[in-house]
Amino acid sequence: MLVAALEYTKRGWPIFPCNQNKTPMTENGFYDATIDEQQIRQWWTKWPNANVGIPTGKRPGFFVLDVDLPDGPESLKQLTDIRP
């Protein structure tokens, strides 16, 4: 996961470590997100199995639409249906 984290930062995306349930592992959560390689290496030394979290929105410059099961696919279909 460290390799993936560092690859994301090469794209300019700030990252932070997360648990398997997607909760942040740092004190300030996504506010701690960084592209600082030294900090990222410290986090993944402390938590080698952490998932990589990327804050979305204005800061990294992209947004995410999260489609959760079981109702997510149907909700997405309703949002994207184009009616004349």
C-alpha positions in Angstrom: 0.0 0.0 0.0 3.0 2.3 0.6 3.9 2.0 -3.1 0.3 3.0 -4.1 0.3 5.9 -1.7 3.5 7.3 -3.1 2.2 6.8 -6.7 -0.9 8.9 -5.9 1.3 11.7 -4.4 3.3 11.8 -7.6 0.0 12.8 -9.3 -0.3 15.6 -6.7 -3.1 13.9 -4.8 -2.8 14.2 -1.0 -3.4 11.0 0.9 -3.9 9.7 4.4 -4.1 6.2 6.0 -7.4 4.5 6.6 -8.7 1.4 8.3 -10.3 -1.4 6.4 -13.7 0.2 7.2 -12.6 3.4 5.6 -12.2 5.4 8.8 -9.1 7.6 9.0 -6.2 6.4 11.2 -4.8 9.9 11.9 -6.0 12.3 14.5 -7.4 14.8 12.1 -8.6 12.4 9.4 -8.6 13.7 5.8 -7.4 17.1 7.1 -4.0 15.3 7.7 -3.8 14.3 4.0 -0.4 15.2 2.5 1.9 14.6 -0.4 5.0 14.7 1.9 6.9 11.5 1.3 8.6 11.4 4.7 5.2 11.7 6.5 3.7 9.0 4.3 6.6 6.6 4.9 6.2 7.2 8.7 2.5 6.4 8.5 3.0 3.2 6.6 5.8 2.1 8.8 3.4 2.5 11.8 0.4 1.1 9.9 1.8 -1.2 7.1 -1.7 -2.6 6.3 -3.5 0.7 6.1 -5.6 1.5 3.1 -5.0 4.7 1.1 -7.5 7.5 1.6 -7.8 10.4 -0.8 -9.8 13.4 0.2 -12.1 14.5 -2.6 -13.5 17.9 -3.5 -11.8 21.2 -4.3 -8.4 20.4 -2.8 -7.4 17.5 -5.0 -9.6 18.7 -7.8 -11.9 15.8 -8.3 -15.2 14.5 -6.9 -16.5 11.0 -6.3 -20.0 9.5 -6.5 -20.1 6.6 -4.1 -22.6 3.9 -5.1 -23.1 1.6 -2.1 -25.0 -1.7 -2.2 -27.8 -2.8 -2.1 -29.7 0.2 -3.3 -26.8 2.2 -4.9 -27.0 0.8 -8.4 -30.7 1.5 -8.7 -30.3 5.0 -7.2 -27.5 5.6 -9.7 -29.7 4.4 -12.6 -32.5 6.8 -11.5 -30.0 9.7 -11.4 -28.6 9.0 -14.8 -31.8 8.1 -16.6 -32.4 10.6 -19.4 -36.0 11.2 -20.1 -37.2 13.2 -23.1 
